[in-house]
Amino acid sequence: MGFDCSSLVRCAFHRGTQRAITLPRTGGEQYRATRAQSVEVDDLQPGDLLFWGKVRIHHVTLYIGGGRMIAAPNPGAASPEPRFASTTTSLERPASSAAPSNVDSHF
């Protein structure tokens, strides 16, 4: 069984925060739930969410630090991506200082 991008992010938060944070199911819902906590590129922290889409959100990834993110580019294929693209639509923080501390260990 594999994850699409939003399910991967949702599962990482659920496990990484010991169930303290449960994000909505879809990328669009995750964006709407976190958009009040926008961050700048220079302020990204592990656990921040990166969204893509102009009219509708079509992709979400999880920032893991060092300019890298983890993503499910295709359902079932979770992989670290070396750098995130400048085409990111929005950068959001799900909850202040509640980022999953052990997100790397799950993948």
DASULNOR-V877842 format. One record per run of one state. SS is the DSSP state (a for helix, b for strand, c for the rest). FROM is the first residue (numbers start at 0). LEN is the number of residues. If there is no record, write none. Layout:
# DASULNOR-V877842
[[SS/FROM/LEN] [SS/FROM/LEN]]
This chain:
# DASULNOR-V877842
[[c/0/4] [a/4/12] [c/16/10] [a/26/11] [b/37/1] [c/38/2] [a/40/3] [c/43/5] [b/48/4] [c/52/6] [b/58/7] [c/65/2] [b/67/7] [c/74/2] [b/76/5] [c/81/8] [b/89/3] [c/92/10] [a/102/4] [c/106/1]]
